[in-house]
Amino acid sequence: MTTDKGIHRRSLMAGAGLAAIATPFVAGATRTHAQDMESDSMQVADPPASDSFNLGDFKLLVVEDGSRVMDNPGDTFGTGQDPETVAALLEENFLPPDQMVNGFAPVLVDTGSETVLFDTGMGPAGRSWGAGRLRDGLIANGYQPEDIDIVVITHMHGDHILGLMEEDGPAFPNARYVFGEKEYAFWSDDARMGTPAEGGHETVKKMVVPLADQATFIGGGDEIVPGITAMEAFGHTPGHLIFMLESGDRRLLLAADTANQYVLSLQRPDWHVRFDMDKEMAAETRKKVFDMVAAERIPFLGYHMPFPAVGYVEKTGEGYRFMPKTYQFKL
């Protein structure tokens, strides 16, 4: 198998800058999760949807941070396509052509010695319209914000970083942070001022830059903790990262925003997406990632896939057919 720093899997010794991240956090390893779950769940009267399952020795918890209705999905996920072509594809898949529901699905990976959170949802900025529910979902499942050992950001669009901060400071006060080096360099650079990326730059300055002193900066091939390895998947943003989870004989790919709509972006991976910053590169990345996922029959978690956001893909004529998980992880 090819061992480059991009789409294909790679095992590397973590660099010196990752040594602290790979060290087990004793408090996280010794907390009694079952007891905490019973008491903490009482703190959330109406928790958001969540889904938990095992991957080898890892425990995964997916939380629906929120969802919202979007009009005209073809304008976003079929930019430049004939509207009738987009509508026909949606209707073939039993979906309305004029609206869609877009969800946000951060995931916690409890390795047994570390609790690693991938992305943080909409945070306080989303609560006026029903999002920003990640913290509620964690608490309802027995994890306090203080229990999070590591927060990993796949990329620095707002719906992934706005939950890093609460009004009174960092949302996960005991956490260490992992940011993509290339992604951080792009968004934190004042050269973004006066460009279409200016709004994202301002959000990163507010949410991410204050945490940089507590962060490790990584690239493709770097190991976060044993069994979790970063992979380059550029295009959606300049430094977009995805992560392969491996425990026991099980694997799962955290695909982040490689594909954001389970019909339009998977069945037609060549179609341009309005939110992709380099649209041609993003399309090529989609095909490379999901060719691998399909060929190796790897389950994946996509941040915007239908909740609980986990499934498989089958290669079809022009792209891939999404198949949501059912009972595979119970056996």
C-alpha positions in Angstrom: 0.0 0.0 0.0 1.3 3.5 -0.8 2.6 5.3 2.2 2.4 9.0 1.4 1.3 11.7 3.7 -2.1 12.1 2.1 -5.0 9.8 1.6 -3.4 6.4 2.1 -2.8 5.2 5.7 0.6 5.7 7.3 2.1 4.7 10.6 4.7 7.1 12.0 6.3 7.6 15.3 4.9 10.8 16.8 7.3 13.7 16.7 8.7 15.3 19.7 6.0 17.9 19.7 3.4 15.1 20.1 5.0 13.4 23.1 2.9 15.2 25.6 -0.3 14.4 23.8 0.6 10.7 23.6 1.2 10.5 27.4 -1.8 8.9 29.1 -3.8 11.2 31.4 -4.2 9.4 34.7 -7.4 11.1 35.8 -9.1 10.3 32.5 -8.1 6.6 32.9 -9.3 6.2 36.5 -12.7 8.0 36.4 -15.6 5.7 36.9 -17.6 6.4 33.8 -20.7 4.4 34.6 -21.2 6.1 38.0 -20.6 9.6 36.5 -23.1 8.9 33.8 -25.9 8.2 36.2 -25.4 11.5 38.2 -24.4 13.7 35.3 -27.3 12.8 33.0 -29.6 14.4 35.6 -28.1 17.8 34.7 -29.6 17.9 31.2 -33.4 17.9 31.1 -33.7 17.6 27.3 -30.4 16.3 25.9 -29.6 16.3 22.2 -29.6 13.1 20.1 -26.5 11.0 20.6 -25.2 7.6 19.6 -22.5 5.5 21.2 -20.8 2.4 20.0 -17.5 0.5 20.4 -14.6 0.3 17.9 -12.3 -2.4 19.3 -11.3 -1.0 22.7 -12.3 2.6 21.8 -15.7 4.0 22.8 -17.2 6.5 20.4 -19.9 9.0 21.3 -21.5 11.0 18.5 -23.5 14.1 19.5 -25.9 16.0 17.3 -24.8 19.6 18.1 -27.7 20.8 16.1 -29.3 20.8 12.6 -31.0 23.3 10.4 -33.0 23.4 7.2 -31.3 24.7 4.1 -33.1 25.9 1.0 -32.0 25.0 -2.6 -29.4 22.3 -1.8 -28.3 22.3 -5.4 -27.0 25.9 -5.0 -24.5 24.6 -2.4 -23.8 21.0 -3.3 -24.2 21.2 -7.1 -22.7 24.6 -7.9 -22.9 25.3 -11.6 -25.1 22.2 -12.3 -28.4 22.4 -14.2 -31.1 22.8 -11.5 -33.3 20.2 -13.1 -30.4 17.7 -13.1 -29.9 18.3 -9.3 -33.6 18.1 -8.6 -33.9 14.8 -10.5 -31.1 13.2 -8.5 -32.6 14.2 -5.2 -36.0 13.0 -6.2 -34.5 9.6 -7.4 -33.2 9.3 -3.8 -36.6 10.2 -2.2 -35.5 13.6 -1.2 -37.2 17.0 -1.8 -35.4 19.1 -4.4 -35.9 22.4 -2.7 -34.8 21.8 0.9 -32.5 19.7 3.0 -31.5 19.2 6.6 -27.9 19.9 7.5 -26.6 18.5 10.8 -23.4 18.8 12.8 -21.9 15.8 14.5 -18.8 16.2 16.7 -17.5 12.9 18.1 -15.8 11.9 21.3 -13.3 9.0 21.3 -12.6 7.5 24.7 -9.5 5.3 24.3 -9.6 4.1 27.9 -6.7 6.4 28.8 -7.6 9.6 26.9 -10.9 11.3 26.0 -10.3 12.9 22.6 -13.0 15.3 21.1 -13.1 15.9 17.4 -14.5 19.3 16.6 -16.8 21.4 18.8 -19.9 22.4 17.0 -21.6 25.8 16.9 -21.2 26.8 20.6 -22.9 29.8 22.1 -23.3 31.4 18.6 -25.7 28.5 17.6 -27.9 28.4 20.6 -30.3 31.1 19.4 -31.5 28.6 16.7 -31.2 25.3 18.5 -27.6 24.3 17.9 -24.6 24.5 20.3 -25.8 21.3 22.1 -22.4 19.4 22.3 -21.8 20.2 25.9 -25.3 19.1 26.9 -24.8 15.9 24.9 -21.5 15.1 26.6 -22.9 15.7 30.1 -26.0 13.6 29.4 -23.6 10.7 28.5 -21.4 11.1 31.6 -18.7 13.4 30.4 -18.2 16.8 32.0 -16.3 19.5 29.9 -13.5 19.2 32.4 -13.0 15.5 31.5 -11.9 16.2 27.9 -8.2 15.6 27.6 -7.6 16.5 24.0 -9.6 18.6 21.5 -8.7 18.0 17.8 -9.9 20.4 15.1 -10.2 18.9 11.7 -10.4 22.4 10.0 -11.3 25.9 11.0 -14.7 26.6 9.6 -17.0 28.1 12.2 -19.3 25.1 12.7 -16.2 23.2 13.9 -14.6 25.8 16.1 -17.3 28.0 17.6 -17.7 25.6 20.5 -14.1 26.0 21.6 -15.1 29.0 23.7 -17.9 29.8 26.1 -18.7 33.3 27.4 -16.4 32.8 30.4 -13.4 31.2 28.6 -12.4 27.9 27.1 -15.3 25.4 26.9 -13.0 22.5 27.8 -10.7 24.0 30.4 -8.4 21.0 31.0 -7.9 20.1 27.4 -4.8 20.2 25.2 -5.4 21.1 21.6 -4.4 19.6 18.3 -4.5 21.9 15.2 -3.4 21.3 11.6 -0.2 23.3 11.1 -1.1 24.3 7.5 -4.7 25.1 8.4 -3.7 27.3 11.4 -1.1 29.1 9.3 -3.6 30.0 6.7 -6.5 31.2 8.9 -4.4 33.0 11.5 -2.5 35.0 8.9 -3.5 38.7 8.7 -3.1 38.4 4.9 -6.7 37.1 5.0 -7.9 40.6 5.8 -9.6 42.2 2.8 -10.2 38.7 1.2 -13.3 36.4 1.1 -11.6 34.6 4.1 -11.6 37.7 6.3 -14.7 36.5 8.3 -13.1 33.1 9.0 -9.8 34.8 10.0 -11.6 36.9 12.6 -13.4 33.9 14.0 -10.1 32.0 14.2 -8.4 35.0 16.0 -11.2 34.9 18.6 -11.7 31.1 19.0 -8.4 29.4 18.1 -5.4 31.8 18.5 -5.9 32.3 22.2 -5.4 28.5 22.6 -2.3 28.2 20.5 0.1 28.1 23.4 -1.7 24.9 24.6 -1.7 23.4 21.1 0.4 20.9 19.1 0.5 21.5 15.4 0.4 18.5 13.1 0.3 17.3 9.5 -0.6 14.2 7.6 0.9 11.0 9.1 1.2 12.3 12.7 -0.3 10.2 15.5 -2.5 11.9 18.0 -2.6 9.1 20.5 -2.0 5.4 19.7 -4.5 4.3 17.2 -5.5 7.8 15.9 -3.5 9.0 12.8 -4.0 12.2 10.8 -4.3 12.2 7.0 -4.3 15.1 4.6 -7.5 15.7 2.8 -7.1 19.2 1.4 -9.5 21.2 -0.8 -12.4 21.9 1.4 -10.0 24.1 3.3 -6.2 24.5 2.7 -5.3 22.3 5.6 -8.3 20.0 6.1 -7.4 16.9 8.0 -9.2 13.6 8.4 -8.3 10.8 10.9 -8.0 7.0 10.8 -9.1 5.3 14.1 -7.7 1.8 14.6 -8.4 -0.4 17.7 -8.2 -4.2 17.8 -9.1 -5.4 14.3 -11.5 -2.5 13.7 -11.0 0.7 11.7 -13.1 3.8 11.2 -12.3 7.0 9.2 -13.3 10.4 10.6 -13.9 12.1 7.3 -14.9 15.5 8.6 -16.1 17.6 5.6 -14.7 15.6 2.8 -18.3 15.1 1.6 -21.1 17.1 3.1 -24.2 15.8 1.5 -24.9 12.1 1.4 -26.5 12.1 -2.1 -25.2 15.1 -4.0 -21.6 15.0 -2.8 -21.2 11.2 -2.7 -23.2 10.1 -5.8 -21.7 13.0 -7.8 -18.2 13.6 -6.2 -17.1 15.8 -9.1 -19.8 18.4 -8.5 -18.5 21.5 -6.9 -19.5 22.6 -3.4 -19.9 26.2 -2.6 -18.1 25.8 0.8 -15.0 24.1 -0.8 -12.3 26.7 -1.0 -10.4 24.8 -3.8 -13.2 23.1 -5.6 -11.2 21.0 -8.0 -8.8 19.8 -5.3 -11.8 19.0 -3.0 -13.4 16.9 -5.8 -10.2 14.9 -6.3 -9.9 14.4 -2.5 -13.4 13.1 -2.3 -12.7 10.5 -5.0 -9.4 9.4 -3.4 -10.9 9.2 0.1 -14.1 7.4 -0.9 -12.3 5.1 -3.3 -10.3 3.9 -0.3 -13.3 3.7 1.9 -15.2 1.7 -0.6 -12.4 -0.6 -1.6 -11.3 -1.4 1.9 -14.9 -1.5 3.3 -14.1 1.0 6.0 -16.9 2.6 8.0 -16.6 6.4 8.1 -18.1 9.2 10.1 -18.9 12.4 8.2 -19.6 15.5 10.1 -22.7 16.4 8.0 -23.9 12.9 7.2 -27.5 11.9 8.4 -27.3 11.4 12.1 -25.7 9.4 13.7 -23.4 10.3 10.8 -21.7 6.9 10.4 -22.0 4.5 7.5 -20.3 2.8 4.5 -20.1 3.6 0.8 -20.5 1.3 -2.2 -18.8 2.3 -5.5 -21.4 3.1 -8.2 -21.1 4.3 -11.7 -20.3 8.0 -11.1 -19.7 7.9 -7.4 -20.7 6.2 -4.2 -23.9 5.0 -2.5 -24.2 5.8 1.2 -25.3 3.0 3.6 -25.9 4.1 7.2 -24.7 1.8 10.0 -27.2 -0.5 11.7 -26.0 -3.2 14.0 -22.5 -3.7 12.7 -20.8 -2.3 15.8 -22.9 -4.5 18.2 -21.4 -7.7 16.9 
